[in-house]
Amino acid sequence: MREWSVGIVGGSGYVGGELLRLLLGHPGVSDIQVTSRRHAGRRIGTVHPNLRGRTGLKFRRAEDLQPCDLIFIALPHGESAEATRQLAQLAPLLIDLGGDFRLDDPGTWRHYHGVDHPLPDELCEFVYGLPELHRERIRRASRISSAGCNATATILALHPLYSRGLVDISRTVVEVKAGTSQGGNAPTAGSHHPDRSGALRCYRPVGHRHVAEIKQELGLRPSDPLHFSATAVDMVRGVQAVCHVFLRDPSLTERDIWAIYRQDYGPEPFVRLVNEKRGPHRLPDPRPLAGTNFCDIGFVRDPDSSRLVVIAALDNLGKGAAGQAVQAFNIVSGHSETRALEFTGLYPV
Ligand SMILES: NC(=O)c1ccc[n+]([C@@H]2O[C@H](COP(=O)([O-])OP(=O)(O)OC[C@H]3O[C@@H](n4cnc5c(N)ncnc54)[C@H](OP(=O)(O)O)[C@@H]3O)[C@@H](O)[C@H]2O)c1
């Protein structure tokens, strides 16, 4: 099978580091270039200490990037759109991990952002990079916009129910808890250790950016309700989405719901259905998923109402970012979808 030359733009960030870790172990990748403005000329192990001694690769300036087969764009939100124009001259396949191209429709973008998208005609060129929903489109894509981390957990948790019209959509409440690495490596007042350590900070009670892509993928209109809040918790990696949905047909049993989830996710290599009868690991918890590409999903039926609580967990840098992007690369390149993503996580951690 052909070997690919790959670029990573924004490679000194947390997502860039995770991409490097995965791609350095990928047998289908022969050559990697990685850019950084601050660290050009330095070995990557000086910035990503887990990769020390793994490779002699050094960061280079974006201006020095040479043509290659594929570029992963791991720039901060809002920076990809402009960069895409230049990067498209260097590589026929782009996988963007930011949020700039996740919405299909320029009108929807304007609805959520209050301004026009800088490249509105490009939005439809990008395939939303969530393999469980768009595998065949990803296989043929030349532009992929990898799904957001909170969005991936929420969409995978709810899609089996929404796609079948089983939910009273006016009542769904999603509470996401997210680890600190979600905010990237740039220090802010809120990330200063004495302020951040031990904090339980509801940073986006309403108006989270990911709501737009979640609604798009669940087949909702921008005006449809989805009650979504996000809280930053005291862990480094991890997202847990606790989704309260109300079934339109209260006679649906837990067994019926299992059958639905198994039908959608049974063959999926990275979605695991979790529902142990006893013990501390009955429901999905992101902690043992650190470094993996798994999204664990479980649910509990409330016996006293039509409520179903669906819980999804993942690593925001894994299935929520770099792992998912490598999964998309595997699909496009014809490698086994699990290539370089076999890590099972650590327990205990
Ligand atoms: N963190 C997550 O959990 C997560 C999950 C899913 C998706 N994402 C998305 O993935 C992207 C990268 O996230 P991240 O967490 O890796 O961010 P990050 O840690 O802040 O890294 C981004 C890197 O981009 C470079 N950069 C910053 N501003 C730039 C600019 N104006 N122009 C060019 N380069 C710039 C910086 O490197 P230099 O200064 O060294 O050049 C920085 O190390 C973001 O769009 C984010 O929304 C993140």
The ligand as an SDF file (V2000), in Angstrom:
LIG
                    3D

 48 52  0  0  0  0  0  0  0  0999 V2000
   -7.9410   20.7470   22.4910 N   0  0  0  0  0  0  0  0  0  0  0  0
   -8.9820   19.9970   22.1730 C   0  0  0  0  0  0  0  0  0  0  0  0
   -9.4860   19.2170   22.9890 O   0  0  0  0  0  0  0  0  0  0  0  0
   -9.5680   20.0680   20.7900 C   0  0  0  0  0  0  0  0  0  0  0  0
  -10.5040   19.1040   20.4130 C   0  0  0  0  0  0  0  0  0  0  0  0
  -11.0680   19.1660   19.1370 C   0  0  0  0  0  0  0  0  0  0  0  0
  -10.6990   20.1800   18.2710 C   0  0  0  0  0  0  0  0  0  0  0  0
   -9.8070   21.1120   18.6860 N   0  0  0  0  0  0  0  0  0  0  0  0
   -9.4400   22.1670   17.7470 C   0  0  0  0  0  0  0  0  0  0  0  0
   -8.1420   21.8680   17.2320 O   0  0  0  0  0  0  0  0  0  0  0  0
   -7.4390   23.0840   16.9930 C   0  0  0  0  0  0  0  0  0  0  0  0
   -6.1220   23.0380   17.7640 C   0  0  0  0  0  0  0  0  0  0  0  0
   -6.4270   22.9080   19.1410 O   0  0  0  0  0  0  0  0  0  0  0  0
   -5.2850   22.8030   20.2420 P   0  0  0  0  0  0  0  0  0  0  0  0
   -5.9790   22.4700   21.5050 O   0  0  0  0  0  0  0  0  0  0  0  0
   -4.1660   21.9950   19.7620 O   0  0  0  0  0  0  0  0  0  0  0  0
   -4.8070   24.3240   20.2980 O   0  0  0  0  0  0  0  0  0  0  0  0
   -3.4180   24.8820   20.8410 P   0  0  0  0  0  0  0  0  0  0  0  0
   -2.8730   23.9480   21.8760 O   0  0  0  0  0  0  0  0  0  0  0  0
   -3.6520   26.2980   21.1930 O   0  0  0  0  0  0  0  0  0  0  0  0
   -2.4500   24.7880   19.5670 O   0  0  0  0  0  0  0  0  0  0  0  0
   -2.5970   25.5360   18.4160 C   0  0  0  0  0  0  0  0  0  0  0  0
   -1.2180   25.8400   17.8420 C   0  0  0  0  0  0  0  0  0  0  0  0
   -1.3910   26.6750   16.6970 O   0  0  0  0  0  0  0  0  0  0  0  0
   -0.3500   27.6550   16.6690 C   0  0  0  0  0  0  0  0  0  0  0  0
   -0.9860   28.9800   16.5000 N   0  0  0  0  0  0  0  0  0  0  0  0
   -1.6330   29.6950   17.4210 C   0  0  0  0  0  0  0  0  0  0  0  0
   -2.1290   30.8280   16.8810 N   0  0  0  0  0  0  0  0  0  0  0  0
   -1.7590   30.8050   15.5930 C   0  0  0  0  0  0  0  0  0  0  0  0
   -1.9540   31.6830   14.5000 C   0  0  0  0  0  0  0  0  0  0  0  0
   -2.6400   32.8160   14.6470 N   0  0  0  0  0  0  0  0  0  0  0  0
   -1.4340   31.3380   13.3040 N   0  0  0  0  0  0  0  0  0  0  0  0
   -0.7300   30.2220   13.1480 C   0  0  0  0  0  0  0  0  0  0  0  0
   -0.5060   29.3480   14.1690 N   0  0  0  0  0  0  0  0  0  0  0  0
   -1.0300   29.6320   15.3530 C   0  0  0  0  0  0  0  0  0  0  0  0
    0.3830   27.6310   17.9820 C   0  0  0  0  0  0  0  0  0  0  0  0
    1.7050   27.1890   17.7260 O   0  0  0  0  0  0  0  0  0  0  0  0
    2.9160   28.1960   17.4520 P   0  0  0  0  0  0  0  0  0  0  0  0
    2.6490   29.4620   18.1910 O   0  0  0  0  0  0  0  0  0  0  0  0
    4.0890   27.4140   17.9770 O   0  0  0  0  0  0  0  0  0  0  0  0
    2.9340   28.3570   15.9700 O   0  0  0  0  0  0  0  0  0  0  0  0
   -0.3440   26.5990   18.8250 C   0  0  0  0  0  0  0  0  0  0  0  0
    0.5560   25.7080   19.4730 O   0  0  0  0  0  0  0  0  0  0  0  0
   -8.3640   24.2290   17.4390 C   0  0  0  0  0  0  0  0  0  0  0  0
   -9.0350   24.7380   16.3290 O   0  0  0  0  0  0  0  0  0  0  0  0
   -9.3380   23.5400   18.3760 C   0  0  0  0  0  0  0  0  0  0  0  0
  -10.6030   24.1870   18.4070 O   0  0  0  0  0  0  0  0  0  0  0  0
   -9.2170   21.0760   19.9090 C   0  0  0  0  0  0  0  0  0  0  0  0
  1  2  1  0
  2  3  2  0
  2  4  1  0
  4  5  1  0
  4 48  2  0
  5  6  2  0
  6  7  1  0
  7  8  2  0
  8  9  1  0
  8 48  1  0
  9 10  1  0
  9 46  1  0
 10 11  1  0
 11 12  1  0
 11 44  1  0
 12 13  1  0
 13 14  1  0
 14 15  2  0
 14 16  1  0
 14 17  1  0
 17 18  1  0
 18 19  2  0
 18 20  1  0
 18 21  1  0
 21 22  1  0
 22 23  1  0
 23 24  1  0
 23 42  1  0
 24 25  1  0
 25 26  1  0
 25 36  1  0
 26 27  1  0
 26 35  1  0
 27 28  2  0
 28 29  1  0
 29 30  1  0
 29 35  2  0
 30 31  1  0
 30 32  2  0
 32 33  1  0
 33 34  2  0
 34 35  1  0
 36 37  1  0
 36 42  1  0
 37 38  1  0
 38 39  2  0
 38 40  1  0
 38 41  1  0
 42 43  1  0
 44 45  1  0
 44 46  1  0
 46 47  1  0
M  CHG  2   8   1  16  -1
M  END
$$$$
